[in-house]
Every structure is written in structure tokens, then in C-alpha cells.
Amino acid sequence: MAASYFILSLPLLLRANMDREQEEMQFLGLFGIYKEAYKIIIRWRKIFSQITLALILPLAFIFLAHKEIANILFWKILHTEFELKKTKAGTRKFHYLTDHIRSEWITYYVFQAAYLAFVLVFSLLSTSAVVYTIACIYTGRDVTFNKVMSVVPKVWKRLIVTFLSTFVAFFAYNAVAVLIIILWFIAVWDWESVVAAITFHVILLTYVVGFVYMTIIWQLASVVSVLEDTYGFKAMMKSKDLIKGKMLVSLAIFFKLNFSLVVIQIVFGEHVLHGRWHRESFGSRFGFGILCLLLLFKLILFGLVVQTIIYFVCKSYHHENIDKSNLSEHLEGYLGDYKPLDAKDVQLEHYEV
């Protein structure tokens, strides 16, 4: 009798233990989230290494290579414009340089458009892969690189909708900000007055705060789009509700990660992009380039893992305990092997003894 009672109560005990672990996640602070992210990456380094090599490394390479190539193209345009100014109008050389500079500008803008497209695609693919992998780890599902790559295209579609919704929101936000600044210029007559300067800085500070807030909402909405049956504007609203109470931690993580990104960009700019002007050797520039590439793809991976952990922390903070079996079924749905059950098909209140 006691043995059968223990067997029947075992699932409840396990469920209670899982719920307790989820409840404890709400107490994770900045360093607790970092520690959890580091433990996950180290423990599952094989799958994360494969994701990094396939998706995150190309993203980091494209990001840094873009700066080098864009710098070269822009200096060529400046050189051509300088030659054009020295050339007499109406001559054959003048017409040649005019056509040439037009071609260089077209090349520059096409390159920038291609860069944005590649960054968008690899960013969303990387987010899909990392969030799905961590969710599989969290639910105890078997996760392999081939399974992740087969799921990523389906998850990616949901993230595209969320990204487009966020793009519309950012566009509207920036349009309103520009309108406010235009009205400020019209309304202010004495631009050198102290009141005008204070007002302008208040408007600018408000804009920056709002922009950062919307960026954090978008990042969390990307995780929501993968782990829940919500995407687009609904995912953004869900993200806005979840982030309440954990905004300070999210802000600290946002600024620390972006500060690290800025440092990498500065090092790359000083020692790689402008290294030739500082008379640094090719070997030195190449070494700094590799170092920046390594730091960047590690930062991107770490940031995506942290972003996913924040989701679970926020869910725990709001006492929205995640049913691992339901989450596992949701993840199975991306593979096409799971058909969601209707409410009438689940009758938990009826048992046959």
C-alpha cells in the first residue's frame, strides 16, 4: 500500500520540485544570470559550438568585415570626389569621374543593403537556434545539431513577424520623435537660452530612454515568439508585461553587453581599420582582427543565452510557472510530430480506478 502510494505521488513530488526551481529563478540577479548562462554554455558546449560555427561566427565575421569593406568603399568615393573637384567641368575626364562616382555610390548602397539583409537573417537564425536549444535543455529533451537546424527555419518565420512588428513600432516612435523635434525648433526662438538647451536635452534623454526600453522589449519578445504561441505585436505586449519588476536587471545587462560591443568596435577600428595609418604591421592588424572576431562571437552567444534566461527569470518573478511537459509539446510542434489537443480531449477530472 505504501509502495503504491509512493509511486502514485512520485510525479507530484517531481512536479513540486520543478516548480520550486522555477520559483527560485526570480531571485537571480545580474551575476546570478551571468553564472547560469556560463554554466549552460560550458555544460552543453558541443551543441553551442556547432551553432556558433554555423550561424554566430558568420554573423560576427560579416559584422566586422562590413566595417573594413565599407571603409574602403567610402575612401574610394572620397578620393574620386577629390579628383572630380580638381577636374575642369565639361571635359572627358570630368564625365568619366562623374559616371564613376555614381557607380561607386550605387555599389556602396547595394553593399549596405546586402549587409543589413545578411545580418538580419543570421541574427534571427542564431536567436532561433539558441532559444530553441535552451528550451530543449530546460525540458530535458534530446537536442542535436541536426534537429536544431531542422527546426530553425520554422521558428525563424515567427521571429520575422515579430521583427517586422518591432520595425513598425520603431518607425512610428522615430517619426513621432522627429515631429516633436521639428515642433521644438519652430516653437523655440532663442536657441541659445538656458531653457531651450534644457528642454532639448530633456527631449533627447526621453528619446534615448524610450529607444532602449523598446529594444529590451524586442529582445524579450524574440524569446516569447519561440517559446509561446504568441508572436508579432502580441509577443511585444507579452514581453512588456513580463519585463515589469526586472527592468533594472535587464537594463544593467543591456548596457554591459553593449558596452562590451563598443569596446570591441573601438579596438577593431583603432588597430585594424586605421592600423595602416598608425603604421602597424599586417601581422599585428591580422592578430587584432582575429581577437576581435573571437570576442565578438563569444559575446553574441553569451548575450543570446542571457536573453533566454531573463525570460525564465521574468516568468518566475510573475509566478507564471512553466509546465515543462506543455513546453516540450510546444517544441515538438516545430518538428511536425505533435498535434495540439483540444480541451475536450483532455479530461483530467475523470479517472477509472
LINCORJO-V21351 format. One line per field, one symbol per residue. ss: DSSP state (2 for helix, 1 for strand, 0 for the rest). psi: psi as a letter, one per 20 degrees, with the letter a starting at -180 (. if undefined). A space follows every 10 residues. Layout:
# LINCORJO-V21351
ss=???
psi=???
This chain:
# LINCORJO-V21351
ss=0222222222 2222222222 2222200002 2222222222 2220222222 2222222222 2222222222 2222222222 2222220000 0222222222 2222222222 2222222222 2222222222 2222222220 0000222222 2222222222 2222222222 2222222222 2222222000 0002222222 2222222222 2222222222 2222222000 0022222222 2200002222 2222222222 2222222222 2220000000 0222222222 2222222222 2222222222 2222222000 0002222222 2220000000 0022200000 000
psi=ghghhgghig hhggghgghh hhhhhiipbg hggggggggg gghlhghhgg hghhghghgg gggghggggh ggghhgghgg hghhhippqi rghghghghg hghhhggghg ggghghgggg ghghgggggg ggghhgghij qpprghgghh hghghhhhhg ggghghgggh ggghgggggg hghghghpgn iiqggggggg hggggggggh ggghgggggh hhghhgirlp rbhhhghggh hhipikhggh gggghgghgh ghgghggggg iggjhhhjkq rhggggghgg ghgghghhgg ggghgghhhh ghggghhjkm ppohgghghg hhhhijipoq qrhiioniip qp.
